[in-house]
Amino acid sequence: MSFSLQFKITLTETSFLIFSIQTFTAWCNSHLRKAGTQIENIEEDFRNGLKLMLLLETVEKRFFSLFTFFHWVSSWLCLPLQDDPIGNLNTAFEVAEKYLDIPKMLDADDIVNTPKPDEKAIMTYVSCFYHAFAGAEQAETAANRICKVLAVNQENEKLMEEYEKLASELLEWIRRTIPWLENRVAEQTMHAMQQKLEDFRDYRRVHKPPKVQEKCQLEINFNTLQTKLRLSNRPAFMPSEGKMVSDIANAWKGLEQVEKGYEEWLLTEIRRLERLDHLAEKFKQKSTLHESWTTGKEELLSQKDYESASLMEIRALMRKHEAFESDLAAHQDRVEQIAAIAQELNELDYYDAATINARCQGICDQWDNLGTLTQKRRESLERVEKLWETIDQLYLEFAKRAAPFNNWMDGAMEDLQDMFIVHSIEEIQSLITAHDQFKATLPEADKERMAIMGIHSEILKIAQTYGIKVVGENLYTVLSPQDISNKWEAVKQLVPMRDQTLQEEVARQQSNERLRRQFAAQANIIGPWVQTKMEEISHVSIDIAGSLEEQMSNLKTYEQNIINYKSNIDKLEGDHQLSQEGLIFDNKHTNYTMEHVRVGWEQLLTTIARTINEVENQILTRDAKGISQEQLNEFRASFNHFDRKRNGMMDPDDFRACLISMGYDLGEVEFARIMTLVDPNNTGVVTFQAFIDFMTRETAETDTAEQVMASFKILASDKLYITVEELRRELPPEQAEYCISRMTKYIGGDATPGSLDYISFSSALYGESDL
């Protein structure tokens, strides 16, 4: 009996342990259909060897390495096919024996020349192909699983690196900006401080808005990354120390606190410098008036003219001195005002305080000296007064009435020329009322002037009547009738000038009032609009009447409307700038300040972006977990029902009640375990996203570390380690190099040179150890 016949008998006895005819035909046809053919009759279809070679080709293309396939096809294509059935069968047998380790168990001559080849022998031989290819298919499945896991890990690592980079850049910008805002070195002039305010406005308008967008985008990226990690069963991403979202939020909060303090300091400094400039100018004016009045007074008080004067002249000198003392006392208030202004300038840290102090000290020293000289002259005059008795009452009365009236005119001229600073129509109206009251006293003052001039006329009349020769000036006063007349004319000229100045200030305050009303009209619209949009967005985020895509569409519409509304904010900023340039610091027509509007606007932008991101994450969760829209609506309805505060978060007690209503049997230990899943940071609340994650986590199909280890073990031929050559042979180049660069050296007792530890690598992918 020949070898072929013996083999046929053996195969015939064992072939049905492997295949039935139907199973064998189905397996062959599943591969041959790819070549456009199929098996209908086993004996006839395999007789010429073509379908056996096509079966090898289709299966080989799927499982063999490219290197093996290249050499196999090259050797095959060199042979004729159609005209040589025996050659075709022998070629197929040789290829199977050489590349698949399947022995040549059939005889080509028997198959071709036998009228009816043995069907079971052919099925048993071909079944060896099935076993040879089964291992290769298992390896492909393992390699595909590893590639999928590594691709997810690479993408997550890229997102982590992008987050770290963006967080570092934003924190560095905050670190550089805060010292600038903390620099509170005051400038000495109003112009320099206004330039600082302009620089601060540029920071608010130009430099800060892009950073607000970066902060918002950073939070969105972080939330998206965490969602992807949860969906791929990876551990949550923990940024580098100091780069958590909370760290960035704290840094941003610190920046805004420093920013607010810096703006308040700027405005306070501008007010202080404005006050200083006003006080300094007022000090100079009063000092000039006082110095003008004291000019020559020390020399006058130091004279000893009384030694050679007549009785009348002595008495005149005495009365003149009394008038001077009255005048001196009247000027005491001005000296005190000068000293008080100088003290206030020092308290407000005026930059040229040294000059002010020197001038004030000179005035005070001179004033003390005048008091001493005045007292000494009085004592000298009193010593000789007893020697003189004649007095000219009219001159004395003139002097006594002229001096107060002259002081009144000096005070009136000083008040009419006094500088003022006001910030409202009410304040300027108060000054106008005081000025009108002053003007009402002018008729009475004119009567006093005429009475004083009448005294002088009486002197001339008496002199003419009694033939008295009036020679020289009134010895009781330095004031002459002409002085009184000149000052009176000066007072009358200053009155309309003061009227004009006050009316100009009224016009300026009216302009400021228009700016206040203009700003208030817009702010009273924009403020409620921002609040309304915040409420509408919160309603959209909890609305269940529609799909997530419809919610996303609505949110995108809101976002576009908010972006389009930016021009109103810019216009309000322009009105706010005009108000600050006009030194307008309060507005009774609105409760909204520009700072309130800015904060509300920034919160609105952040809220719409965060809400859109939450809906995007819900869509990711729905698609990844296979949740239907109806299920999501049920989740949302349950969540909203137990969200008693309507703030998008449930307290632990509300969450427990929600779970119980859904059929969960909760003990304290089980509920504590669930809370660690939905609230890992112990915030005390459960968000809707965490609620959805929990409801879908139990049934999700995700890769595990054990599955990845099993896949590596297949590629490593059941070894506890894998080699570089095996990785490069079984995986695409990019994934192979990724594994090689991250796998640690295998240190087991059966280690070989270059062996790598795929077990610790698989654990690290899922956060169970460190790479």
Rosetta blueprint (number, residue, H / E / L):
1 M L
2 S L
3 F H
4 S H
5 L H
6 Q H
7 F H
8 K H
9 I H
10 T H
11 L H
12 T H
13 E H
14 T H
15 S H
16 F H
17 L H
18 I L
19 F L
20 S L
21 I H
22 Q H
23 T H
24 F H
25 T H
26 A H
27 W H
28 C H
29 N H
30 S H
31 H H
32 L H
33 R H
34 K H
35 A H
36 G L
37 T L
38 Q L
39 I L
40 E L
41 N L
42 I H
43 E H
44 E H
45 D H
46 F L
47 R L
48 N L
49 G L
50 L H
51 K H
52 L H
53 M H
54 L H
55 L H
56 L H
57 E H
58 T H
59 V H
60 E H
61 K H
62 R H
63 F H
64 F L
65 S L
66 L H
67 F H
68 T H
69 F H
70 F H
71 H H
72 W H
73 V H
74 S H
75 S H
76 W H
77 L H
78 C L
79 L L
80 P L
81 L L
82 Q L
83 D L
84 D L
85 P H
86 I H
87 G H
88 N H
89 L H
90 N H
91 T H
92 A H
93 F H
94 E H
95 V H
96 A H
97 E H
98 K H
99 Y H
100 L H
101 D L
102 I L
103 P L
104 K L
105 M L
106 L L
107 D L
108 A H
109 D H
110 D H
111 I H
112 V H
113 N H
114 T L
115 P L
116 K L
117 P L
118 D L
119 E H
120 K H
121 A H
122 I H
123 M H
124 T H
125 Y H
126 V H
127 S H
128 C H
129 F H
130 Y H
131 H H
132 A H
133 F H
134 A H
135 G H
136 A H
137 E H
138 Q H
139 A H
140 E H
141 T H
142 A H
143 A H
144 N H
145 R H
146 I H
147 C H
148 K H
149 V H
150 L H
151 A H
152 V H
153 N H
154 Q H
155 E H
156 N H
157 E H
158 K H
159 L H
160 M H
161 E H
162 E H
163 Y H
164 E H
165 K H
166 L H
167 A H
168 S H
169 E H
170 L H
171 L H
172 E H
173 W H
174 I H
175 R H
176 R H
177 T H
178 I H
179 P H
180 W H
181 L H
182 E H
183 N L
184 R L
185 V L
186 A L
187 E L
188 Q L
189 T L
190 M H
191 H H
192 A H
193 M H
194 Q H
195 Q H
196 K H
197 L H
198 E H
199 D H
200 F H
201 R H
202 D H
203 Y H
204 R H
205 R H
206 V H
207 H H
208 K H
209 P H
210 P H
211 K H
212 V H
213 Q H
214 E H
215 K H
216 C H
217 Q H
218 L H
219 E H
220 I H
221 N H
222 F H
223 N H
224 T H
225 L H
226 Q H
227 T H
228 K H
229 L H
230 R H
231 L H
232 S L
233 N L
234 R L
235 P L
236 A L
237 F L
238 M L
239 P L
240 S L
241 E L
242 G L
243 K L
244 M L
245 V H
246 S H
247 D H
248 I H
249 A H
250 N H
251 A H
252 W H
253 K H
254 G H
255 L H
256 E H
257 Q H
258 V H
259 E H
260 K H
261 G H
262 Y H
263 E H
264 E H
265 W H
266 L H
267 L H
268 T H
269 E H
270 I H
271 R H
272 R H
273 L H
274 E H
275 R H
276 L H
277 D H
278 H H
279 L H
280 A H
281 E H
282 K H
283 F H
284 K H
285 Q H
286 K H
287 S H
288 T H
289 L H
290 H H
291 E H
292 S H
293 W H
294 T H
295 T L
296 G L
297 K H
298 E H
299 E H
300 L H
301 L H
302 S H
303 Q L
304 K L
305 D H
306 Y H
307 E H
308 S H
309 A L
310 S L
311 L H
312 M H
313 E H
314 I H
315 R H
316 A H
317 L H
318 M H
319 R H
320 K H
321 H H
322 E H
323 A H
324 F H
325 E H
326 S H
327 D H
328 L H
329 A H
330 A H
331 H L
332 Q H
333 D H
334 R H
335 V H
336 E H
337 Q H
338 I H
339 A H
340 A H
341 I H
342 A H
343 Q H
344 E H
345 L H
346 N H
347 E H
348 L L
349 D L
350 Y L
351 Y L
352 D L
353 A H
354 A H
355 T H
356 I H
357 N H
358 A H
359 R H
360 C H
361 Q H
362 G H
363 I H
364 C H
365 D H
366 Q H
367 W H
368 D H
369 N H
370 L H
371 G H
372 T H
373 L H
374 T H
375 Q H
376 K H
377 R H
378 R H
379 E H
380 S H
381 L H
382 E H
383 R H
384 V H
385 E H
386 K L
387 L L
388 W L
389 E L
390 T L
391 I L
392 D L
393 Q H
394 L H
395 Y H
396 L H
397 E H
398 F H
399 A H
400 K H
401 R H
402 A H
403 A H
404 P H
405 F H
406 N H
407 N H
408 W H
409 M H
410 D H
411 G H
412 A H
413 M H
414 E H
415 D H
416 L H
417 Q L
418 D L
419 M L
420 F L
421 I L
422 V L
423 H L
424 S L
425 I H
426 E H
427 E H
428 I H
429 Q H
430 S H
431 L H
432 I H
433 T H
434 A H
435 H H
436 D H
437 Q H
438 F H
439 K H
440 A H
441 T L
442 L H
443 P H
444 E H
445 A H
446 D H
447 K H
448 E H
449 R H
450 M H
451 A H
452 I H
453 M H
454 G H
455 I H
456 H H
457 S H
458 E H
459 I H
460 L H
461 K H
462 I H
463 A H
464 Q H
465 T H
466 Y H
467 G L
468 I L
469 K L
470 V L
471 V L
472 G L
473 E L
474 N L
475 L L
476 Y L
477 T L
478 V L
479 L L
480 S L
481 P H
482 Q H
483 D H
484 I H
485 S H
486 N H
487 K H
488 W H
489 E H
490 A H
491 V H
492 K H
493 Q H
494 L H
495 V H
496 P H
497 M H
498 R H
499 D H
500 Q H
501 T H
502 L H
503 Q H
504 E H
505 E H
506 V H
507 A H
508 R H
509 Q H
510 Q H
511 S H
512 N H
513 E H
514 R H
515 L H
516 R H
517 R H
518 Q H
519 F H
520 A H
521 A H
522 Q H
523 A H
524 N H
525 I H
526 I H
527 G H
528 P H
529 W H
530 V H
531 Q H
532 T H
533 K H
534 M H
535 E H
536 E H
537 I H
538 S H
539 H H
540 V H
541 S H
542 I H
543 D L
544 I L
545 A L
546 G L
547 S L
548 L H
549 E H
550 E H
551 Q H
552 M H
553 S H
554 N H
555 L H
556 K H
557 T H
558 Y H
559 E H
560 Q H
561 N H
562 I H
563 I H
564 N H
565 Y L
566 K H
567 S H
568 N H
569 I H
570 D H
571 K H
572 L H
573 E H
574 G H
575 D H
576 H H
577 Q H
578 L H
579 S H
580 Q H
581 E H
582 G L
583 L L
584 I L
585 F L
586 D L
587 N L
588 K L
589 H L
590 T L
591 N L
592 Y L
593 T L
594 M H
595 E H
596 H H
597 V H
598 R H
599 V H
600 G H
601 W H
602 E H
603 Q H
604 L H
605 L H
606 T H
607 T H
608 I H
609 A H
610 R H
611 T H
612 I H
613 N H
614 E H
615 V H
616 E H
617 N H
618 Q H
619 I H
620 L H
621 T H
622 R H
623 D H
624 A H
625 K H
626 G L
627 I L
628 S L
629 Q H
630 E H
631 Q H
632 L H
633 N H
634 E H
635 F H
636 R H
637 A H
638 S H
639 F H
640 N H
641 H H
642 F H
643 D L
644 R L
645 K L
646 R L
647 N L
648 G L
649 M E
650 M E
651 D L
652 P H
653 D H
654 D H
655 F H
656 R H
657 A H
658 C H
659 L H
660 I H
661 S H
662 M L
663 G L
664 Y L
665 D L
666 L L
667 G L
668 E H
669 V H
670 E H
671 F H
672 A H
673 R H
674 I H
675 M H
676 T H
677 L H
678 V H
679 D L
680 P L
681 N L
682 N L
683 T L
684 G L
685 V L
686 V E
687 T E
688 F H
689 Q H
690 A H
691 F H
692 I H
693 D H
694 F H
695 M H
696 T H
697 R H
698 E L
699 T L
700 A L
701 E L
702 T L
703 D L
704 T L
705 A H
706 E H
707 Q H
708 V H
709 M H
710 A H
711 S H
712 F H
713 K H
714 I H
715 L H
716 A L
717 S L
718 D L
719 K L
720 L L
721 Y L
722 I E
723 T E
724 V H
725 E H
726 E H
727 L H
728 R H
729 R H
730 E H
731 L L
732 P L
733 P H
734 E H
735 Q H
736 A H
737 E H
738 Y H
739 C H
740 I H
741 S H
742 R H
743 M L
744 T E
745 K E
746 Y L
747 I L
748 G L
749 G L
750 D L
751 A L
752 T L
753 P L
754 G L
755 S E
756 L E
757 D E
758 Y H
759 I H
760 S H
761 F H
762 S H
763 S H
764 A H
765 L H
766 Y L
767 G L
768 E L
769 S L
770 D L
771 L L
